[in-house]
Amino acid sequence: MQTVPIPRLMISAPSKSSGKTTVSLGLLRYFSSRGRHIRSFKKGPDYIDPMWHRLASGTECWNLDPWIMGDDLCFESFVRNGAKGDGALSLIEGNHGLHDGMSLDGSDSSAGLAGLLDAPVLLVVDSSAMNRGVAAMVLGMQMMPPGPSIAGVILNKVRAPRQADKQQKAVEAFCRIPVLGAIPADKDLIVPERQLGLTTVDETEGADSFIEGAAERVARYCDMAAIESIFHRASQLAPGTLSRHPAAREKRCVIGVFRDPAFCFYYPENLDALRQNGAELVFIDSLKQTTLPDVDGLYLGGGFPESFLGQLSDNLGLISAVRERVRSGIPLYAECGGLIYLSRSASLEGKRYPLAGLLPFDIGFQSRPVGHGYLDLKSAVESPWFSNGERIRAHEFHYARPVTSVEDLSCQFDVSRGYGITGARDGLFHRNLFASFAHLHAAAHPRWAVKFTDLAVRYRSTVG
């Protein structure tokens, strides 16, 4: 059976906020700055960490989510994007703790993904409050099913050399794996966090300097040669029969994508799927542009519009242009932040901001998440976007919800898991407009891009 070499390594940790993202960014920048090809993957539903990865490496970061995509699609995406024939290293950053996941057997955890990809694991441990007991934690990580192959440990947030020495001796004696670094505690090496995780690259002053600092610290305190050797220790993969992407269709429509600090949550697979189906993508800065270009469809992704409500509300030219296009029948697909933009208004910290007014309700923000995690949806009706009975696995992360009634509005989905718009329903649609709190992954739902581009082509024919 044909096999392909993909030097690879997963960076994980016993729990979140242990420093795995900082170590991942340091490794990506260290290798890329030395002319070493390296690309990255992020486990789970995450937009923000991949932004940091892209800045660190200069290349795209791809999400791998076993719950949404399934094992076969995760494996296929990894091989397709990792085996480019250039000998590049592939770094996979896990999410949450190594063994955290939905399934009791751990199959959808970072450990499960490491097993699926036969990737060795470099475990980053927050060792600030432990001594020899760190070995018990690492030993538990090794023994917990599905039994990941932990190839080494980095001690992070170390308080003193004596502490690091005790921990290293204990880990190497009881766990029989090497400690490949001991990084001292440093408040400057913590990426600022907000309600949904890290702050975005655009929101973080000095983001590139932070990454440079992470690379410098990782290189100074870790055995970089030994870490690189772990990438090459991974076995070759047997890709089997990968499904072939059909040849990209010739340009047949133009889709405008809101892409700026307010709307920055897009899976690269979603954008690529639209291109593959004949869409030319034109990016629109909703904070600066006051008109819309000549487009046949609009895609308003997620992000943090609540951080820019004043600018969005004051941009009356763009709001007017969006209203006019929607009334003309343009297909518009909005996810989460896009849904907020289309509402009548959003209220935050006692102030009300008028918005596009294309959805007949007002938005408020809560101090605790309204919806946070995976969504399991079933289409209850036929629409231009989804078929009746279609099942959708997606995710949601929002503190926003309608504060006026939505009971009389047409909704696409019944919610089996998650919250959506009402706790029971999600996916508002009217003519060619669709708005939802669900973040959909096109690799798992390829018909989405087909229907979107088909609607754009039809619209183009009616107005052209």
N, C-alpha and C positions, 0 to 999 in steps of 0.2 A: 504494500500500500504506500502511495506517495505521501511523504511527510514534508513539512516546512519548518525551517528554523525561525523561531521568534524569541530572541533573548528577552526574558521577562521577569518581573519581580512585583509582588504586591506589598504595599506599605499599609500596615494595619496597626491596631492598638487594642488593649483590653477594654477601653472605654473611650467615649468621645472626649474631646478637649485634652487629649494626651500629648498632642503635638505632631500628629501624623501629617497634617497638611503642611506645616512649616518644614518638616523634613522632606516631604515630597517636592515642595517648591525649591528647596535648596538643592536637591539632587537634579531636578530638571534644569535649573539654571547652571549648575556646576558643569554638567555634561554638555549642554548645548553651547555654553560659552567657550568650550574647548574644542568645538568643531565636531562633537560626537552627536550623531543623529539619535534623537530620543523623542518618542511620542508618548502620549499619556491617555489613560482611561480613568473614569470615575465610576465607582460602583454606586448604584442607587439613583433615586430621583433628585438631581442636584443641578442647579444652573450656576451657582456662585463659585464653587470650587473650580469648575472647568474654566471660568473666566481667568482666575488666578493661574491655572495651569497654562493657558494659552499665552499669558504674558510672560511666564517663566521660561517656556520652551520655544515660543514663536511658532508653534504648530497647533492644530486642532486637538481638542480633547473630546473623547467619545464616551457617552454614558453606557453602562452595562447594568441592566436591572432585571434580575431573574424573575421577579414577581410580575412585572409588566410585560417583559419581552419573552419570557420562557428561556429554558436552557439552550435550546437549539439556536435561537436568534442571537443570544448573547455570545455563544461560541462563534457563530458565523460572523458577527460584527467584529469580534476581536481578531479573527484570522484575516478577514477582508481588509481591515484597517491597520493591522500589525504586520502582515506579510507583504511588504512592498518591494522586497528584493534588494533593499539598501543596507541590510544589516543593522537597522536601527534597534535600539533598546526600547522596550515597552514597559512603562511604569503604570501600575494599576493602584490607585488609591482606594482603599476600602471606605466604608461609611460606618458610623457608630462604632460599637465594639466588634472585635473579630467574630464573635459568635452571636451577635444580635441579629434577629430576623423575625419573620412572621411564623415560620414553620418550626415545629418542635424538633424536627430532625436536623435543623440547621442548613437545609439545602439552599435556602435563599439568603443566607448570611454571607458576609465577606469570606468566611472560611469555606462555605459551600462554593462560592464563585472561584476561589483559589483552587479548590479541588477540580472543578469543571475545566478550568484552564490549565491544570497541572502547573500552577505557578508557585514557586517558593515564596515564603512570607518573611518580611523583615518587620519585627514587632517593635513599635515605639512605646516605651513604658514611662508613664509619669512616676518617677521614682522619688519625688520630693519628700514623701512622708513615710518611707520604708527604709529598711536595711536589708538583712538577709531574707526577709519575708518576700522580697520581690521574686525570689526563685519559686515560691509556692504559687504565686500568680502565674508566672510563665509556665510552670509545670501543668497547671490547670488548663491553660490555653492549649497546650500540646495534647492533653489527654481527652479533652471534650470533643465528642463527635461533631462534625465528620472528620476529625483528625487532620488538621492542616499541617503542611510541612513547613515548620518554622525553622528558617535557616540561620537566623541571627537576631540579636536584640540590640536596640539603641536605648540607652538610659537617657531620659530627658528630664530637664528641670532639676538637675543634680545640685545639691546644696554645698557639698564639700568633697574634695578628692578622697578623703577617708571613707565617706559614704559610698562613693562610686567603687572604691576598691573592694569593700565588703560585698556589695551587690554583684560585682563582676565575678568574684570568686564563688559566690553561692550559685549564681545562674550556671556558670560553666561546670561546677561540680555536680549539681543535682539535675540540671536540664540537659547537659551535654551538648550545648550549642554555644557558639562564641558570642561574646559581647563586642560589638563592632564600633561602639562609640559611647561617649558619656558627655552630654552637652550640658553645660552649666545653666542654671536658672537665669533668665534674662527677660525682664519685662518688655524690652524692645523687640523681642522675638515672638510676640503674641499678636496675631491679626485681630483687629477690633471686631467685635461681634454685635449683631443686632437681633431682632426678634426671630428671624428665620435662619440664623447661622452667622457666617462671616459677612462683613460689609463687602459690597461689590468693589471691583477695581476702580470704577469711576468715582466712587464715594470716598476712597481712601487716599488721602494726600500722601505722596511719597511711596506709592505701591511698588514701583520698580526698585526703589532704594531698599524697601523692606526685603524684597526677594534677593537682592544682592547681599544683604546682611545675612539672610538665611543660608545662602550658598557659602558665604565665607565661614560661618560658624560650623556648618556641617563638614566642610572640607578640613577645618582646623581640628575638630574634635572626633572625627570618624575616620575609619580605615576605608578610604574610597576605593582602593584597589580590591580589597576583599569584597566590598559591596558590589562592585562591577562584576566580579567573578561569579556572584550568585545569579545575576541575570543570565549568564552563559551556562549555568548549571542546569537550567530548565531543559527538559527533553523536547525533541522536535514534536510538533503536533501533526496528527493525521486529519486533514480538513474534511475528508470524505467528499461528498458531492455538495458543494456549495450551490445554493440557488443562484442562477445567473441574473444579474440585473439586465433587463432589456435595454437595448441601445436607447440613449436619451433621445427624446422626440425633439424635432426642430422647434424653434421658438414659435409659439402660437398665442401667447398672451403675456401681459405684463402685470405682476402683482406687487403692490406697494407694501412694504413692511416697516412699521414703526420700529425704529431701532436707535436707541439713545439711552441716556442714564435712567430715564423713567420706565422705558420698555426694553428690557435687555434679556429676558428669559426666552431663549429659543434653543431647542435641540438642533444641532447641526444636521441630524438626519431629516428633520422636518423641512428645513430649507433645501437640502439636497433633493428630497423627494419631489418638491415643487419644481425644481429645475429639471429633474429627470423626466417630468411629465410635460415639459415644454414651456415652463414659466421663466421669463426673465424677471429677476428680483431687483426692485429699486428701493433703496433704503431711505426712510423719511425720518427726519429729526423733528419730533413733535414739540420740542421746546423752542425751536428756532424757525422752522419753516411755517409760513403763513398760508400757503396754498398747497394743493395736491398736484403732483405731476400727472401726466396722462397715463392712467393705469386702468386695468380691467378687473382688479380685485384688491382687497385690503386685508392685511393680516396684522392684528394688534395683539402682540404677545403679552406675557406677564412681566412683572418687575416691581418697582416701588413707586407707583404714581403718587402715593400719599406724601412722598418726600418733595413732590414738585407740583402740588395741587394749585398753588398760586400762579405759576407759570402756565400750566395747562389751561386753567380757567381763563386767564387773561389773553390767551392766544385765540381770539375770536375768529380770526381769518381762517385758521385751520379747522376749528369747530364748524364753522359755516360750510366750508368745503366738504367736510365729511358728511354733514347732514344732507347736502345737496346730492352727493354721489349715492348715498344710501337710498334716498327717495327716488333716484333714477333707476334703482334696481341692482346696483353693483354688489357682487358677493363680498361679504365682510365676515371674517372669522375672528372672534375675540376670545382670548383666554385670560381670565382672572383680572389682571391689571387693565386689559382691554375692556372687559365688562364694566369695570369701575368708570373708565373714561366715557363709555356710552350712556351711563346713567344720567338722570336729571341733575343730580348734585351729589357731592360728598362732603360730609361734615367731619372735621377733625379739630380737637382741642377747642371746641366752642365756636368754631368759625365754619360757615357754609360756603362751598365753592361751586358755583354753577358749572355744569359740564355739557356734554353733547346733547343730552336730552332725547336720545333715540330709544332708550329703555325707560318705561314709565314708572320708575321708582327712584328713591333716594338711598344713598349708601352711608352707613355709619361704620366706625371702627371701634373694636373692643380691645381691652387690655390683654385678653387671653385669646388664643387661636379659636376661630370659629370652625375651620376645617384644617386639619394638619395630618397628612399621611396619605395612604392609598385610597383610591376610589374604585368601587366596582359598580358599573352602571349597566342598565339594560334599556335599550331604546323601546319606548312605548308607542311610538307613532312613526309613520313614514314622513321623511322630509327631504329636501334637496341635499342634505348633508349626510344623513344616516338612514339605514333601512330599519323598518319595524322588526323588533326582536334582536337586533344586533347587540352584542355584548362588548363593552369597552372597559379595559383596565387602564387607569390613569392615576394621577396624584393631584393633591391640592395642598396649598399652603397659603392661607389667608386669614387676616384678622378682620376683614370687611364682611358686611352682610347688608341686605336690604333692610331699611327701617320703615318702609311703607309696604303695603300689601302687594304680594305677587301671586296671590291665589288664582286670579283669573287669567294669568298669562299661559301661553302654550309652552310646554316644556317637552324636550326630547326624551329625557331619561328618567327612569325610576332609580333611586339610589339604594343599592343593596348594602354597600359599605361606604362610610364617609358621611359628608354633610352636603356638599353641593351648594345650591342656592337656598333651599328651604329646609334642609334636613331630610327631605324625602324625594326631592326632585332637583334636576339640574338641566342646563342646556336650553336657554330661551331661543326661540327662532321665530322670525317673521319674514316672509318672502325669502330673500337671499341673505338675510342677516342671521348669524348664529353667535351666541355669547354664553360662556360657561365658566365656572370656576375650575373646571378640569384641565389639567395639562396632559395632553395626549402625545404619545410617542409614535411617530410615523412608521418606524420599523415594525412595530406590533400591529399597526392599523394602516396598511399601505393604501387602502381604498380612500382614505381621507384626502390624500394629495390628488388622486384621480378625480374625485368629485369636485374638489376645489378648482382645479384647473379647467375642468369641463364647464363649470359654471362661469368661469372667467371668459372662456372662449365664446360661450353663448351671449354673455353680456357684450363682449366686443362686437359681435355680429349685429346686435340690436342698435348700438350707438354709433357704429362705424359707418 
